[in-house]
């Protein structure tokens, strides 16, 4: 039985009780491995008591929480580490990473897979004989300076979530070995039936009528995600179709609802007049997101100022029989590679063009046919199904 370690950054816990796109993907591998029993996984992640309780049931995965016994002194030391990083302009290992390094150094893994945090790699490599790979979920060219190049070249290879990410790595250094493990979703979870009772509860709560066209944005409420542009586009689109409703599902941070200056800006933009058409739900647990997709006719991912790597929300929307509208950010067009979507080019006319896309799609689509899979759902079942994800993972050269 092969032994594989997954190293997460110290943000969200595993198992994925607090959500997270990366965490959801690896959770699928962990769950499938309980059935197929090909590996023993060791997962390093942030501590959470609910996660610790959830981890107990696994026979073929061990969960290590390096910061589980964090003290006030440890938190003070962490601030010291942050100051050192700022002064040195490079990554300085903190208590979490040092604990990971120590544990990995005592273990014999067939492979250590670092989830996105490639800056961990040089430090882990010094203390282990195992091969170390990076499973990269974001655009590494956004990291300033030469540190990204040095850290990525230190690893034994990069597992990319999309062709877009593979191409970006090649611009940093063509000599870095890469392969692609395409992101996937479970069409049994992201279905368009099975959540009727919960959907009706939400519709009643927000006063959504049967003939309303429901748009959903699911993600972080931060400026670079194009949420403000989406609201502006929605205002223009609603002037032409008064049956439109928009749900902004999420918060500025993972795992909890917070209000900040950007949230206040959105509230001001919506105002009293549109308060019955645009709804801010706050943080919604990932396990409840399929209910909103069942209610949705259209899902919009309007990212503006960052390049998306391989957003799961596009796959989740299509799997749920929703029409998908996205910007041309990074890997979005690659994720929604079917005829049940519209890709809107960013630029000076972006708000107007996004409004046009909303109106056009609202006129084109009908209410979901409960007896028929859309083109988008068929695409997911054939190409982005999590039943194949475990198989593709097992075939990666890096883990053989």
Residue pairs with C-beta under 8 A, 6 or more apart in sequence:
1 37
1 38
1 39
1 40
2 38
2 39
2 40
2 110
2 111
2 399
3 39
3 40
3 42
3 107
3 108
3 109
3 110
4 39
4 40
4 41
4 42
4 109
4 110
4 111
4 112
4 113
4 399
5 41
5 42
5 43
5 44
5 104
5 107
5 109
5 111
5 112
5 113
5 130
6 14
6 26
6 41
6 42
6 43
6 44
6 113
6 115
7 44
7 100
7 104
7 112
7 113
7 114
7 115
7 117
7 120
7 124
8 14
8 22
8 23
8 43
8 44
8 45
8 46
8 115
8 117
9 46
9 115
9 116
9 117
9 120
10 45
10 46
10 66
10 67
10 94
10 96
10 97
11 20
11 46
11 254
12 18
12 19
12 20
12 23
12 45
12 46
12 254
12 255
13 23
13 45
13 46
13 47
13 48
13 50
13 51
13 65
14 23
14 26
14 27
14 30
14 43
14 45
14 51
14 55
14 63
15 27
15 30
15 51
15 54
15 55
15 58
15 63
16 23
16 24
16 26
16 27
16 286
17 48
17 50
17 51
17 54
18 48
18 50
18 51
18 254
18 255
19 254
19 255
19 285
19 286
20 254
20 286
21 137
21 311
21 312
22 115
22 116
22 135
22 137
23 45
24 286
24 312
25 183
25 184
25 312
25 389
26 43
26 115
28 184
28 186
28 386
28 389
28 390
29 41
29 389
29 390
29 393
30 41
30 43
30 58
30 61
32 386
32 389
32 390
33 39
33 41
33 60
33 61
33 390
34 58
34 59
34 60
34 61
36 390
37 60
38 394
39 60
40 60
40 61
40 62
41 60
41 61
41 62
42 61
42 62
42 63
42 64
42 107
42 109
43 61
43 62
43 63
43 64
44 64
44 65
44 66
44 100
44 103
45 51
45 63
45 64
45 65
46 65
46 67
46 96
47 65
47 66
47 67
47 68
47 70
51 63
51 65
52 63
52 65
52 68
55 61
55 63
64 100
64 103
66 95
66 96
66 99
66 100
66 103
67 74
67 95
67 96
67 99
70 95
74 95
77 94
77 95
78 94
78 95
81 92
81 93
81 94
81 95
84 92
85 91
85 92
89 145
90 147
91 119
91 147
91 151
93 101
93 123
97 120
97 123
100 120
100 124
101 123
101 124
101 126
101 127
101 128
102 127
104 112
104 124
104 127
104 128
104 130
105 127
105 128
107 128
107 130
108 129
108 130
109 128
109 130
110 130
110 131
110 399
111 130
111 131
111 132
111 133
111 398
111 399
112 124
112 128
112 130
112 131
112 132
112 133
113 132
113 133
113 134
113 135
113 159
113 398
113 399
114 120
114 121
114 124
114 132
114 133
114 134
114 135
114 155
115 135
115 137
116 134
116 135
116 136
116 137
116 138
118 134
118 136
118 140
118 148
118 151
118 152
118 155
118 158
119 147
119 151
121 132
121 134
121 151
121 152
121 154
121 155
122 150
122 151
122 154
124 132
125 132
125 154
125 155
131 156
131 157
131 398
132 154
132 155
132 156
133 155
133 156
133 157
133 158
133 159
133 398
134 152
134 155
134 157
134 158
134 159
135 158
135 159
135 161
135 181
136 158
136 159
136 160
136 161
136 165
136 169
136 309
137 161
137 165
137 309
137 310
138 165
138 309
139 164
139 165
139 168
139 306
139 307
139 309
139 330
140 148
140 152
140 165
140 168
140 169
140 172
141 148
141 168
141 171
141 172
142 306
142 307
148 172
149 172
149 173
152 158
152 169
152 172
152 173
152 176
153 173
153 175
153 176
155 176
156 177
156 398
157 176
157 177
157 178
157 179
157 397
157 398
158 166
158 169
158 176
158 177
158 178
158 179
159 178
159 179
159 180
159 181
159 396
159 398
160 166
160 169
160 178
160 179
160 180
160 181
161 180
161 181
161 182
161 183
161 309
161 310
161 331
162 180
162 182
162 183
162 309
162 310
162 330
162 331
162 334
162 335
163 180
163 331
163 334
164 307
164 309
164 310
164 330
164 331
164 334
165 309
165 310
165 331
166 178
166 180
168 307
169 176
169 178
170 176
170 178
179 396
179 397
179 398
181 389
181 392
181 393
181 396
182 310
182 383
182 384
182 392
183 310
183 312
183 315
183 335
183 384
184 315
184 384
184 385
184 386
184 388
184 389
185 312
185 315
185 316
185 319
185 380
185 384
185 385
185 386
186 319
186 385
186 386
186 387
187 319
187 377
187 380
187 381
187 385
187 386
189 290
190 290
190 293
190 315
190 316
190 319
190 320
190 380
191 290
191 294
191 319
191 320
192 293
192 294
192 320
192 321
192 322
192 368
192 370
192 377
193 294
193 370
194 294
195 290
195 291
195 294
196 294
198 288
198 291
199 291
199 294
199 295
202 208
202 291
202 292
202 295
203 295
206 245
206 247
206 279
207 276
208 214
208 245
208 295
209 243
210 367
211 243
212 243
212 244
212 245
213 241
213 243
213 244
213 245
213 297
213 298
213 362
213 365
214 245
214 246
214 247
214 295
214 296
214 297
214 298
215 234
215 244
215 245
215 246
215 247
215 296
215 297
215 298
215 299
215 300
215 358
216 246
216 247
216 249
216 292
216 293
216 295
216 296
216 298
216 299
216 300
216 317
216 322
217 227
217 230
217 246
217 247
217 248
217 249
217 250
217 299
217 300
217 301
217 302
218 249
218 250
218 284
218 289
218 292
218 293
218 299
218 313
218 316
219 225
219 249
219 250
219 301
219 311
219 313
220 250
220 251
220 252
220 253
220 254
221 227
221 248
221 250
221 251
221 252
221 262
221 263
221 266
221 280
222 252
222 262
223 262
223 305
224 303
224 304
224 305
224 306
225 302
225 303
225 304
225 306
226 302
226 303
226 304
226 305
226 327
227 248
227 262
227 266
227 302
228 262
228 265
228 266
228 269
229 302
229 304
229 350
229 351
229 354
230 246
230 248
230 300
230 302
230 354
231 246
231 248
231 266
231 269
231 270
231 278
232 269
232 351
233 302
233 351
233 352
233 354
233 355
233 358
234 244
234 246
234 277
234 278
234 355
234 358
235 269
235 274
236 351
236 352
236 355
237 244
237 355
237 356
237 358
237 359
237 362
238 244
238 274
238 277
240 359
241 359
241 362
241 363
243 362
244 277
244 358
244 362
245 277
245 278
245 279
246 277
246 278
246 279
247 279
247 281
247 292
247 295
247 296
248 266
248 278
248 279
248 280
248 281
249 281
249 284
249 289
249 292
250 281
250 282
250 283
250 284
251 257
251 258
251 282
251 283
252 258
252 260
252 262
252 263
253 283
254 283
255 283
256 283
257 282
257 283
263 280
266 280
267 280
270 278
270 280
281 292
284 292
289 316
290 316
290 320
293 299
293 316
293 317
293 320
293 322
294 320
296 317
296 320
296 322
297 322
297 323
297 362
297 365
297 367
297 368
298 322
298 323
298 324
298 325
298 358
298 361
298 362
298 365
299 313
299 314
299 316
299 317
299 320
299 322
299 323
299 324
299 325
300 324
300 325
300 326
300 354
300 358
301 308
301 311
301 313
301 314
301 317
301 324
301 325
301 326
301 327
301 332
302 325
302 326
302 327
302 344
302 354
303 311
303 326
303 327
303 329
303 330
303 332
304 327
304 329
304 346
304 350
306 329
306 330
307 329
307 330
307 331
308 329
308 330
308 331
308 332
309 330
309 331
310 331
310 334
310 335
311 326
311 331
311 332
311 335
314 324
314 326
314 332
314 335
314 336
314 341
315 335
315 336
315 380
315 384
317 323
317 324
317 376
318 324
318 336
318 338
318 340
318 341
318 374
318 376
318 377
318 379
318 380
319 376
319 377
319 380
319 381
319 384
320 377
321 368
321 373
321 374
321 376
321 377
322 376
323 340
323 341
323 342
323 361
323 364
323 365
323 374
323 376
324 336
324 340
324 341
324 342
324 376
325 341
325 342
325 343
325 344
325 354
325 357
325 358
325 361
326 332
326 333
326 335
326 336
326 341
326 342
326 343
326 344
327 343
327 344
327 345
327 346
327 350
327 354
328 343
328 344
328 345
328 346
329 346
332 343
333 343
335 384
336 343
336 376
337 379
337 383
338 375
338 376
338 378
338 379
339 375
340 374
340 375
340 376
340 379
341 376
342 357
342 360
342 361
344 350
344 353
344 354
344 357
345 353
368 374
373 381
393 399
